[in-house]
Amino acid sequence: MAEDLRLNCLAIGSLPHNNVEEAMTVVKNNFKSIPFWPQLPKISKNEDMIVQFLENMPSFFSNEKSGKTYLETESDKFFEDIEQFFQDYEEITSDINTETIDKYAINYSLSFPKFIELIKETKPKYAKGQIVGPFTLATTLVDKNGKCAVYDETLREIVVKTLTLKALWQIKQIKTASPNTTPIIFIDEPSISQLGTSAFITISQEEVISMLKEISDLIKANGAMSAIHCCGKCDWIIPIKADVDIINLDAYAYSQNFSLFYNYLNEYFTQGRKIAWGVIPTLNADLLEKADLDKMIKVFEKAVKYLTEKGIDEKIIIDNSLISPSCGAGSLTKELAMKAMNLTKELSDTLKERY
């Protein structure tokens, strides 16, 4: 599966640029093999990873006077909306080319049209889009009583299915621009690192796996690859059992913790699934200031060694490895973000030569 991804570099969503053209230049220059759709939160709140995927979600309401947003499940409008939504979902998941999918377009993004122009122009082998993860979104949104959506079965289902449609819409846009390009859709799930804490003690591992797997399975069924990004210390059984094609972690901080799951990872690699090692420390500006190529090579090699010491063959690890920053770069200065993007590409190029 996708042998040509070996040691290629990709990025994780956000950039700090307040100019779309500048951001797209970063994408063009550093990520030719896997261009990505950049989220640009410094331009608009609509570029935020949560806000970007709420458009046309049934039950979602925004009170302009109070500035609060919430989910409503008791109004007559909700029951009308939800019935139509589930009809749309069945139609779209049966045939991604139906025009109905455009109801669930991502119109808030200023950079997505430019991203699609780039795909159309360069026809890359792969192109990376993303959605916010269903657990992260369902634990962020609340009903009007302040209760998290994740605790309401209907709202949780709405979240999962809305995000599925947002992923399928991206796949259709990428495939329309370049039929031979394989979309890679990342599910950004920072909050699964909180699963099992007192905040979410009643949510089971199986429930979260089911939410992720539903989205991942439909991404893969429509000619794309699925990935999960978590930049915290999480139970790595969750993305493994969700059957995603790529797991992306903060390898600068958590590669040793990740190696504890070696029994599952050996089979994961054997199936041709990938690890995107988040080697470049975008979550810590001080560490990034001090980072250089030699240090990053050592971080990567240490991450690999943790697994080889558990008995996993080095070749199968390398063959199924990609290189990325540890997380998005949207909160960094432009100069540090550029350093992170340049280091990511430089590390990828160096490792390809070395291995």
Secondary structure, 3 states (H helix, E strand, C coil): CCHHHCCCECCCCECCCCCHHHHHHHHHHHCCCCCECCECCCCCHHHCCCHHHCCCCCCEEEECCCCEEEECCCCHHHHHHHHHHHHHHHHHHHCCCCHHHHHHCCCCCCCHHHHHHHHHHHCCCEEEEEEECHHHHHCCCEECCCCEHHHCHHHHHHHHHHHHHHHHHHHHHHHHHCCCCEEEEEEECHHHHHCCCHHHCCCCHHHHHHHHHHHHHHHHHCCCEEEEEECCCCCCHHHHHCCCCEEEECHHHHHHHHHCCHHHHHHHHHCCCEEEEEEECCCCHHHHHHCCHHHHHHHHHHHHHHHHCCCCCHHHHHHCEEEEECCCCCCCCHHHHHHHHHHHHHHHHHHHHHC
